Amino acid sequence: MTSVISAAPPATTAAPRLSTRFTEAVGVEYPVVQGGMMWAGRSALAAAVSEAGGLGIITALTQPTPADLVAEIERARKLTDRPFGVNLTILPSINPPPYDDYRRAIVDSGVTIVETAGSSPEPHMEFFAAHGVKVLHKCTSVRHAVKAEALGVTAVSIDGFECAGHPGEDDIPGLVLIPAAADALTIPFIASGGFADGRGLAAALALGADGINMGTRFLCSRESPISDAVKKRITEASERDTRLIFRQLRNTARVARNSVSDEVVRILDHGGSFPDVQDLVAGARGRRVFDDGDIEAGIWSVGLAQGIIRDIPPAGEIVTRVVREAREILARELRRFG
Ligand SMILES: Cc1cc2nc3c(=O)[nH]c(=O)nc-3n(C[C@H](O)[C@H](O)[C@H](O)COP(=O)(O)O)c2cc1C
């Protein structure tokens, strides 16, 4: 199939504003969000997305301490005076990070948009509401989105089966998940998982979403702080080059297909349990992939969208290109059918 991206001229100038309920709710120009990404969601990337009119998000837990997070937020402020957010991923853990201290660092730094993910935002809602923080909760099912709406979040980001990282256990792709969410929610929501270009944004809007969230597309951008070898691998990989690990543990994660993810799936398929794969999936090994560019060193998150990503542009150009393409597609189709 011909790529809309490759057919389009390089995006150098910003597209006209594209307002939706989401852009109004969070105060950005375009309904394009760069979701939190462990190790990659740092200031340069988040600021580039925000500076272009999207919503960039710094990943709190990528910073080793809350004080480091404060410094990272300050670095982003030097790069843009436009709004950006911070992702707080809350997962059950034997030694949980000091979530309350990270939370405090976020509000003390004056950040007013937080992307929560991993588990219910309920324990944090009162604190964030008291400090005027808008919560964008990311979840993978309509029922969790409805619950988040009842808890008072400003908007929901709903991650379909296509997404990098944790797609949940329901296996519902965006084509059904997005309109189902549109039917069930009254607050603004953005579609996530499998989006990489303007065709995706146009489709998401048509399905009833108020914008899109992208991870893999921004992971493969110039400001993404990972090895060029990994970005190159993404541009060469197909949509078939991911694997779902931890299915048996009901903690499914979509990661790149490589010798390590193949081995993890094989061990768990043959009756193995978490301790049997613990060393293979160690965070330090995944970190080596991003830092050293050794794509076989460990497991690393990537989504099906890699099958339609063929270049490594600046993150700001991704934002303007996606918006411009979506506008062109919507205008063209309106001329044809309107
Ligand atoms: C390398 C990588 C790391 C990620 N880490 C996190 C994370 O720490 N917290 C989180 O909420 N989502 C994380 N995500 C998920 C993204 O925020 C986003 O929801 C997802 O990538 C959307 O699917 P897509 O990759 O198809 O665009 C990560 C994604 C990638 C690619």
Ligand as a Chemical Component Dictionary entry (heavy atoms), coordinates in Angstrom:
data_LIG
# 
_chem_comp.id                   LIG 
_chem_comp.type                 NON-POLYMER 
_chem_comp.pdbx_formal_charge   0 
_chem_comp.three_letter_code    LIG 
# 
loop_
_chem_comp_atom.comp_id 
_chem_comp_atom.atom_id 
_chem_comp_atom.alt_atom_id 
_chem_comp_atom.type_symbol 
_chem_comp_atom.charge 
_chem_comp_atom.model_Cartn_x 
_chem_comp_atom.model_Cartn_y 
_chem_comp_atom.model_Cartn_z 
_chem_comp_atom.pdbx_ordinal 
LIG C1  C1  C 0 9.472 2.103 24.651 1  
LIG C2  C2  C 0 8.106 2.323 25.236 2  
LIG C3  C3  C 0 7.987 2.465 26.610 3  
LIG C4  C4  C 0 6.722 2.700 27.174 4  
LIG N1  N1  N 0 6.637 2.912 28.531 5  
LIG C5  C5  C 0 5.433 3.272 29.068 6  
LIG C6  C6  C 0 5.345 3.631 30.447 7  
LIG O1  O1  O 0 6.325 3.605 31.191 8  
LIG N2  N2  N 0 4.124 4.006 30.918 9  
LIG C7  C7  C 0 3.022 4.058 30.116 10 
LIG O2  O2  O 0 1.947 4.439 30.590 11 
LIG N3  N3  N 0 3.062 3.702 28.816 12 
LIG C8  C8  C 0 4.244 3.330 28.269 13 
LIG N4  N4  N 0 4.334 3.031 26.931 14 
LIG C9  C9  C 0 3.087 3.050 26.102 15 
LIG C10 C10 C 0 2.895 4.377 25.362 16 
LIG O3  O3  O 0 2.734 5.468 26.215 17 
LIG C11 C11 C 0 1.655 4.320 24.465 18 
LIG O4  O4  O 0 0.495 4.115 25.249 19 
LIG C12 C12 C 0 1.748 3.233 23.419 20 
LIG O5  O5  O 0 3.048 3.182 22.879 21 
LIG C13 C13 C 0 0.737 3.474 22.321 22 
LIG O6  O6  O 0 0.863 2.533 21.316 23 
LIG P1  P1  P 0 1.746 2.762 19.988 24 
LIG O7  O7  O 0 3.124 2.440 20.381 25 
LIG O8  O8  O 0 1.157 1.825 19.010 26 
LIG O9  O9  O 0 1.601 4.208 19.588 27 
LIG C14 C14 C 0 5.567 2.763 26.341 28 
LIG C15 C15 C 0 5.712 2.609 24.955 29 
LIG C16 C16 C 0 6.960 2.391 24.401 30 
LIG C17 C17 C 0 7.077 2.241 22.903 31 
# 
loop_
_chem_comp_bond.comp_id 
_chem_comp_bond.atom_id_1 
_chem_comp_bond.atom_id_2 
_chem_comp_bond.value_order 
_chem_comp_bond.pdbx_ordinal 
LIG C1  C2  SING 1  
LIG C2  C3  SING 2  
LIG C2  C16 DOUB 3  
LIG C3  C4  DOUB 4  
LIG C4  N1  SING 5  
LIG C4  C14 SING 6  
LIG N1  C5  DOUB 7  
LIG C5  C6  SING 8  
LIG C5  C8  SING 9  
LIG C6  O1  DOUB 10 
LIG C6  N2  SING 11 
LIG N2  C7  SING 12 
LIG C7  O2  DOUB 13 
LIG C7  N3  SING 14 
LIG N3  C8  DOUB 15 
LIG C8  N4  SING 16 
LIG N4  C9  SING 17 
LIG N4  C14 SING 18 
LIG C9  C10 SING 19 
LIG C10 O3  SING 20 
LIG C10 C11 SING 21 
LIG C11 O4  SING 22 
LIG C11 C12 SING 23 
LIG C12 O5  SING 24 
LIG C12 C13 SING 25 
LIG C13 O6  SING 26 
LIG O6  P1  SING 27 
LIG P1  O7  DOUB 28 
LIG P1  O8  SING 29 
LIG P1  O9  SING 30 
LIG C14 C15 DOUB 31 
LIG C15 C16 SING 32 
LIG C16 C17 SING 33 
# 
